[in-house]
Structure formats: structure tokens, C-alpha cells
Amino acid sequence: MRRILPVPGYSDRPGTPAPLATPGAGGAIAAAADDPTVGGEVVAKAAEVDLDEAYAYPPGAGQTSYVRANFVSSVDGAAEVGGRSGPLGGDADRRVFQLLRWLSDVVLVGAGTVRHENYGPVIVTPERRDRRRAAGLAAVPPIAVVTATAGLDPGARLFDAEVRPVVLTCDAAPSAKRQALAAVAEVVICGDSTVDPASALAALAERGMTRVLAEGGPLLHAQLAGAGLLDELCLTVAPLLAGPGRMGIVEGPPWPEPTTMRLVQALIEDGNLFLRYLRYLRGPRDS
């Protein structure tokens, strides 16, 4: 990977991590191309970029809920091919995908994505477990699933986990399904007829899970962003044209108004762009 864009002035913004260029355990990425330009401004070249530093959470992100979404899309905006995001991602995307999990307190995902992608538990290497413990995190982040119907198979591989998943559901979900899931997961009620995103985040925060990595799908991302709860978007743009008729990274009812994001970082490897956007300049949900 190469860094092609640390936004000028980015590091002196309160509440945002400074882009660093030192090698480290996160995996070094190679030097930028000669005199790359973005928006007419020459971007300073970095000898190497440490991915741990590049994706470090902003200061204070652990004090309250901080929601980081991670998605991959084609250059024409498709978030899936054949109903799955996997075909869009390459080796570099999988490295970033894994790293973002390792940096989080919890992985938040919708039930449809769990079923379509055949989700399993988060795998953490021994070295990463040690680093997480040293940082005050649990050795393994659990997966939290959002489902208004409790429509999950208790025998799915997701529930064969070292750390019990969390199922975020609502009162309207059939009680028999909730009871079946309670045998393999912690079931939390977060609304009456639907799962309220703010209540779901509050429930996770009560359990010490404030660094929330949202992995989709598009409906969940739309709900979080539409409710003003999305703090950061990490977007991989794959060098593919997927064609018309496919889902984008957000789907669902229209929002009252667009959400403004600030591009703070761009990395590149094998034609894939790795973009990092923050919603706020000063910290989680501060205007």
C-alpha cells in the first residue's frame, strides 16, 4: 500500500489522529508515487505507513459510543456481487478488514449480512490478544447482531464462539426465537417493534463496548447514518465495475438531508483505494 492522501492540516484538528509514517506491527505500506496530487495540491510522500497508526481511533473515542463503519464497494458504487461483499475485496482489503476488527470493542452487523456472508466468530491471533489486553480491551471482540425478528439459527457457526455474541432485538420478536437464542448468546431488547439504533449503542456501551465497528449491511449502515450515529466511514473502493441493479453501501428510506463527511486519509494498493472519512472534526457527534 501507498499513502496518497493525508488531508493538509488534518493532524492539527482536535480530536483526530495524526497521520504517521513509521513502520510497525500493523504492517508497513510502501512509499507514495512521485509527486501525487489531490485537488491540485502536492501530497507529501511518506516512506512507510503503519496501518495501526493509520486507523487509530481518535482520542476520546472510548469514552462514549464511537461508530466506525467499514465497507467495500466497486467503482460504480455496488456493495455486493451475487448478494455477497466478499467478491469485491482482495488481500489488502482483508488485511484492513481484520485490523479494524482487532481495534474494536465489538463488531456490529445486521442479521441479513450474517446469513448471506455465513458469519463466524472473530479470530484474533495470540500476538493481537496480548496487544488488546495491554490496551485495556477484551482479548476477543464479540459480534453483536441486529435483528428485529430474532431470525437467526442458534446452530449457525456464528454462535460457536469463544465469546458469546450479543443479539440486539425488540419486544415484537417471537418469544420462542428469543429464548432459543438466549441459549447461545446474550439477548438484549432494544425497542418495541423495531431495534432502535441509539438504544442498541447504549446497550453495548453499558457493557463496556464503545468502539463499535459496523460491518453492514447497507440497511444497518443507513439506519446508523440516518440517525446521526455514524462517526466514521472506512471505505474500500475496488477497481471493478459491478454493473447496474446492485445494492449500494446504504439502502432504505431517504434521509431528510445528506450527511457531510470529511476525507482524512487515502491509501492505495493494487488499484484498491482505502478511504477514511470522519463526520465530525472535533470528536464523536460534536457539532
CORURFEN-V673710 format. One record per backbone hydrogen bond with DSSP energy under -1.0 kcal/mol. CO is the residue of the C=O (numbers start at 1). NH is the residue of the N-H. If there is no record, write none. Layout:
BEGIN
CO,NH ; CO,NH
END
This chain:
BEGIN
2,268 ; 5,266 ; 7,10 ; 10,13 ; 13,16 ; 24,27 ; 27,51 ; 29,49 ; 33,36 ; 36,43 ; 38,41 ; 41,38 ; 50,54 ; 51,55 ; 53,56 ; 58,61 ; 60,63 ; 66,212 ; 67,231 ; 67,232 ; 68,214 ; 69,234 ; 71,236 ; 73,238 ; 74,77 ; 78,74 ; 84,81 ; 85,88 ; 86,89 ; 90,94 ; 91,95 ; 92,96 ; 93,97 ; 94,98 ; 95,99 ; 96,100 ; 97,101 ; 98,102 ; 99,103 ; 101,104 ; 106,213 ; 107,144 ; 108,215 ; 109,146 ; 110,114 ; 111,115 ; 112,116 ; 113,117 ; 114,119 ; 125,129 ; 126,130 ; 127,131 ; 128,132 ; 129,133 ; 130,134 ; 131,135 ; 132,137 ; 133,136 ; 142,107 ; 143,166 ; 144,109 ; 145,168 ; 146,111 ; 150,152 ; 153,156 ; 156,159 ; 157,160 ; 159,161 ; 165,186 ; 166,145 ; 167,188 ; 168,147 ; 169,190 ; 170,173 ; 174,178 ; 175,179 ; 176,180 ; 177,181 ; 178,182 ; 181,184 ; 181,185 ; 186,167 ; 188,169 ; 190,196 ; 191,171 ; 192,172 ; 196,200 ; 197,201 ; 198,202 ; 199,203 ; 200,204 ; 201,205 ; 202,206 ; 204,209 ; 205,208 ; 210,66 ; 210,212 ; 211,105 ; 211,106 ; 212,68 ; 213,108 ; 214,70 ; 216,110 ; 217,221 ; 218,222 ; 218,251 ; 219,223 ; 220,224 ; 221,225 ; 222,226 ; 223,227 ; 224,229 ; 225,228 ; 231,279 ; 232,69 ; 233,277 ; 234,71 ; 235,275 ; 236,73 ; 237,273 ; 238,240 ; 240,75 ; 247,79 ; 262,278 ; 265,276 ; 266,4 ; 266,5 ; 267,274 ; 268,2 ; 269,272 ; 272,269 ; 273,237 ; 274,267 ; 275,235 ; 276,264 ; 276,265 ; 277,233 ; 278,262 ; 283,286
END
